[in-house]
Amino acid sequence: MDFDSAKVVKGVFSFKKVTKEPIILTIEVKGKEPGRGGPRNYESFYLNPGEVKMTGSSQFKKTHVSGSGTIGNKDYRAYLDSVNYYISQINAINKAVPANLPKEAKEARYSKNMDSIFAVRDNRVFLKQIKENPNSLL
C-alpha cells in the first residue's frame, strides 16, 4: 500500500500522482479516529502506472478518480463494496454485544463474530474473485 497526503480545503481535496507500478493508494482523513462500528476515516483506490487525478470531499462520497492510471480501479471498487458488506455485518453484530461485559469477554465475542463472518466472506468474496478472475491483479 502507498500512503500520501493532500490538503483538505473547505471539505474538498485535489490530488495528483504519477505511478510507476500498480499500487493500492490509501487516503486517510487525519484527526478522525474510527471506532468499532464508527465511520471510516480512509478510502483505498487501485492505481496502475500513469497519471492519476483525484478530487473529492473529506467524506469520500463524491471522490472522482480519472487519468490513464485508473484502469482496474472500477473492479477494485466493486470488490471493496462486496468486502464492506461483511464489515457492516460485523459492526451490526458487535453492537449487540452487551456493554456491561468485562473487557476480555467483549474482545472474545468481537473475535468470534469476526471469525464467523470472515469465514463466509472468504468463501463468497475472495475465493469467488480468484475463481472468476484468475489473472486479475486484485
Secondary structure, DSSP 4 states (H G I P E B T S, - for coil): -EE-----BTTEEEEEEEESS-EEEEEE-TT----TT----EEEEEE-SEEEEEEEETTSTT-EEESGGGTTHHHHHHHHHHHHHHHHHHHHHHHTS-TTS-HHHHHHHHHHHHHHHHHHHIIIIIIHHHHH-TT---
